[in-house]
Amino acid sequence: MIKLVGVVIVIIGLLLKLNPLLVVILAGVATGLAGGMDFLSILTTIGDAFTTNRYMSLFVLIMPVIGLMERHGLREQAGNFIRGFRNLTAGRIMMLYMLFRQVTLALGINIGGHPNFIRPIVSPMAEAAAAKGKTLPKDLQDQVRSYAASSENYGNFYGQLMFIATGGLLLIKGVFTSAGYTVELGKMALYAIPTAVCAFLLAAVRFTLFDRKIAAWMKDISSETKGGEDK
């Protein structure tokens, strides 16, 4: 039971809202000592794990960079940029981003995501395109943000399987192989293309209907403003 001391440390650390990284490291060290490992072996194990999964640390590095850029006006600049294009709507921006996400993933390039694209760039662009200089009501603003997030989910989910080396496709191949079925990654990737196209078309319809909802709201706002001026 003493070897479970690491679990206890994690629970207590999270309950006390301590630094998560420090809590996990302390839990690992405590578990290693309880298991009979010497301190040098524990450090070696942690170092090997970090080296093996070093690409995961890129996510940790991206977050503070995005936060710093937001603090210096990235969201505001994205909104200001989109106001110069009158024909762009919130739905069209989401469609363009989804298409961009699917194409890049099909090429094996994963550069999108909620923290580094949707929150600082796509969402403020869509909000600016929807508002057109006016102030969006809170419920409509939340809807724009949720639709922007859905464009990432659609593009990522239905685009990644078009690349033959993606983890999801390799997992499917492994399952089929273990069941005695011979499958080729290239053919599976080709079968993913029609699904991705259908997903894009359905999402485009959804985004277009959302644009109409925003247009109706803009019309109501204009009518209310005109009515107030007549009075």
Phi and psi in degrees as a GROMACS rama.xvg file:
@    title "Ramachandran Plot"
@    xaxis  label "Phi"
@    yaxis  label "Psi"
@TYPE xy
-62.2539  -24.0085  ILE-2
-71.3829  -12.3591  LYS-3
-88.9828  10.5295  LEU-4
-60.5846  -29.6634  VAL-5
-62.7808  -38.3705  GLY-6
-63.4212  -42.002  VAL-7
-62.9468  -41.9017  VAL-8
-63.2458  -41.486  ILE-9
-63.1013  -46.1462  VAL-10
-61.89  -47.1267  ILE-11
-65.1909  -42.2847  ILE-12
-62.3615  -41.2658  GLY-13
-71.122  -35.8382  LEU-14
-65.3002  -36.1542  LEU-15
-84.4725  -0.216332  LEU-16
58.0887  41.6359  LYS-17
-81.7244  171.43  LEU-18
-57.6646  116.543  ASN-19
-58.3959  -40.7048  PRO-20
-63.3325  -43.4995  LEU-21
-64.5113  -40.9858  LEU-22
-62.1409  -44.6756  VAL-23
-64.6147  -41.3909  VAL-24
-64.603  -44.6303  ILE-25
-61.7762  -40.0983  LEU-26
-63.5697  -40.1991  ALA-27
-65.1855  -43.4107  GLY-28
-63.6035  -44.7322  VAL-29
-62.5814  -41.5311  ALA-30
-64.6528  -41.0661  THR-31
-63.0813  -44.5754  GLY-32
-64.019  -39.7651  LEU-33
-66.8484  -27.717  ALA-34
-86.5032  1.73839  GLY-35
93.2686  8.14456  GLY-36
-81.6825  147.397  MET-37
-83.5456  164.135  ASP-38
-62.0223  -38.0183  PHE-39
-65.5626  -39.0248  LEU-40
-65.9359  -35.6912  SER-41
-64.5909  -46.1028  ILE-42
-62.0968  -39.0464  LEU-43
-63.5636  -41.9433  THR-44
-63.9335  -43.8055  THR-45
-64.3064  -42.0567  ILE-46
-64.2288  -40.8034  GLY-47
-63.913  -41.8766  ASP-48
-63.7205  -40.2472  ALA-49
-66.2202  -40.9363  PHE-50
-66.4039  -41.6263  THR-51
-64.2675  -37.3802  THR-52
-110.205  34.8809  ASN-53
-63.5357  -27.8638  ARG-54
-67.8706  -23.9017  TYR-55
-66.0314  -25.2444  MET-56
-70.7173  -15.8717  SER-57
-60.4318  -35.6441  LEU-58
-62.9688  -39.7889  PHE-59
-65.9618  -34.881  VAL-60
-75.8327  -32.4108  LEU-61
-66.6917  -39.5937  ILE-62
-57.6514  -51.9885  MET-63
-65.2448  -30.4023  PRO-64
-65.5725  -46.1748  VAL-65
-63.2743  -42.1198  ILE-66
-60.3382  -41.5453  GLY-67
-65.6622  -39.9625  LEU-68
-66.8194  -38.448  MET-69
-65.0022  -39.2577  GLU-70
-62.4876  -30.55  ARG-71
-97.072  18.9351  HIS-72
96.9933  23.3399  GLY-73
-61.9783  -45.0248  LEU-74
-62.8743  -42.4465  ARG-75
-64.5772  -41.9314  GLU-76
-67.0118  -35.9848  GLN-77
-63.6755  -41.2974  ALA-78
-66.3007  -42.5001  GLY-79
-63.4885  -36.6945  ASN-80
-64.3934  -42.7404  PHE-81
-74.2332  -21.6487  ILE-82
-66.3173  -18.5466  ARG-83
-77.8338  -7.95911  GLY-84
-112.828  99.0861  PHE-85
-68.9359  -30.2082  ARG-86
-82.6551  -10.4825  ASN-87
-79.9595  132.251  LEU-88
-114.199  169.853  THR-89
-60.7655  -44.0305  ALA-90
-63.865  -39.2434  GLY-91
-67.0135  -37.1023  ARG-92
-62.4419  -43.3674  ILE-93
-65.6842  -38.6231  MET-94
-63.932  -43.6459  MET-95
-62.2705  -41.6941  LEU-96
-66.8146  -41.9692  TYR-97
-61.4811  -43.7791  MET-98
-62.5324  -43.1848  LEU-99
-58.9182  -42.9457  PHE-100
-65.1895  -42.6714  ARG-101
-67.4146  -42.2643  GLN-102
-65.8917  -45.5961  VAL-103
-65.6058  -38.6847  THR-104
-66.8823  -36.5711  LEU-105
-62.8718  -26.9771  ALA-106
-90.7481  1.21514  LEU-107
83.0203  17.9826  GLY-108
-107.993  113.714  ILE-109
-108.425  91.4751  ASN-110
-121.478  7.13264  ILE-111
-97.6561  -165.006  GLY-112
137.469  160.761  GLY-113
-66.1515  -47.8053  HIS-114
-73.2994  -31.5346  PRO-115
-104.127  -6.26399  ASN-116
-130.855  -51.9952  PHE-117
-65.511  -56.6753  ILE-118
-62.9454  -48.5323  ARG-119
-86.1571  -18.3525  PRO-120
-125.042  -62.6425  ILE-121
-65.0974  -47.5623  VAL-122
-61.0193  -50.0069  SER-123
-64.0834  -32.7696  PRO-124
-63.8457  -44.8319  MET-125
-65.4893  -38.9031  ALA-126
-64.1997  -42.3762  GLU-127
-66  -39.6534  ALA-128
-67.0604  -34.5087  ALA-129
-74.5479  -41.1167  ALA-130
-74.936  -37.5219  ALA-131
51.6778  49.7934  LYS-132
89.7752  -11.5332  GLY-133
-96.4654  178.465  LYS-134
-101.22  121.104  THR-135
-73.0661  138.186  LEU-136
-64.2154  154.958  PRO-137
-58.5275  -42.9838  LYS-138
-66.1339  -38.2868  ASP-139
-71.0965  -37.4101  LEU-140
-61.2595  -41.9077  GLN-141
-64.0691  -37.1926  ASP-142
-66.1979  -41.0539  GLN-143
-60.4419  -43.7294  VAL-144
-64.988  -39.8484  ARG-145
-68.8685  -37.9091  SER-146
-66.0299  -38.8424  TYR-147
-62.7757  -41.2301  ALA-148
-64.5073  -35.9478  ALA-149
-66.8694  -30.3573  SER-150
-63.8194  -34.8435  SER-151
-68.0942  -44.721  GLU-152
-63.2096  -45.171  ASN-153
-62.3776  -49.3883  TYR-154
-62.7035  -41.9508  GLY-155
-69.9792  -48.2131  ASN-156
-65.499  -43.5944  PHE-157
-94.3687  -2.31871  TYR-158
-102.719  -27.901  GLY-159
-67.4206  -30.8705  GLN-160
-74.6764  -5.42041  LEU-161
-81.6694  -6.21714  MET-162
-103.359  127.037  PHE-163
-67.2335  -18.9543  ILE-164
-104.667  13.4312  ALA-165
-72.9345  152.836  THR-166
-62.7328  -39.0655  GLY-167
-62.0911  -42.247  GLY-168
-68.2698  -39.086  LEU-169
-65.2219  -36.0162  LEU-170
-64.6718  -44.3887  LEU-171
-60.5512  -43.8994  ILE-172
-61.8691  -41.2367  LYS-173
-62.69  -40.9854  GLY-174
-64.5145  -45.1412  VAL-175
-65.0979  -40.9752  PHE-176
-63.7339  -42.8544  THR-177
-65.4582  -24.5452  SER-178
-88.4313  -0.706839  ALA-179
94.4389  11.8012  GLY-180
-104.645  132.854  TYR-181
-92.9917  120.32  THR-182
-130.548  153.266  VAL-183
-109.87  136.297  GLU-184
-61.1191  -39.2454  LEU-185
-61.1919  -43.1292  GLY-186
-68.0519  -39.5736  LYS-187
-63.3558  -38.5329  MET-188
-65.3926  -37.4856  ALA-189
-65.6872  -38.4965  LEU-190
-67.6546  -20.4825  TYR-191
-78.6058  -18.3223  ALA-192
-64.1843  -49.9589  ILE-193
-59.0564  -36.8397  PRO-194
-63.5346  -42.0972  THR-195
-65.6278  -39.445  ALA-196
-64.5419  -45.892  VAL-197
-62.5136  -39.9919  CYS-198
-62.4636  -40.1982  ALA-199
-65.8586  -42.9563  PHE-200
-64.6075  -43.2786  LEU-201
-64.8515  -40.586  LEU-202
-65.9002  -37.5979  ALA-203
-61.7466  -40.626  ALA-204
-62.5463  -44.5843  VAL-205
-62.0455  -44.2544  ARG-206
-67.9095  -35.5925  PHE-207
-65.1384  -42.6007  THR-208
-63.6098  -35.2902  LEU-209
-67.394  -37.4008  PHE-210
-60.3421  -39.2995  ASP-211
-65.6528  -36.3073  ARG-212
-63.9261  -42.127  LYS-213
-65.6428  -40.8444  ILE-214
-61.76  -39.7143  ALA-215
-64.4845  -39.0297  ALA-216
-64.1667  -42.4543  TRP-217
-62.5799  -37.7764  MET-218
-65.2669  -40.8688  LYS-219
-64.321  -41.0216  ASP-220
-63.5003  -42.1274  ILE-221
-65.3511  -38.0505  SER-222
-66.0433  -40.9925  SER-223
-65.0188  -40.4791  GLU-224
-65.5091  -42.8852  THR-225
-65.4391  -39.515  LYS-226
-64.1373  -37.3182  GLY-227
-66.9031  -37.6849  GLY-228
-68.6479  -36.5253  GLU-229
-65.0558  -35.6652  ASP-230
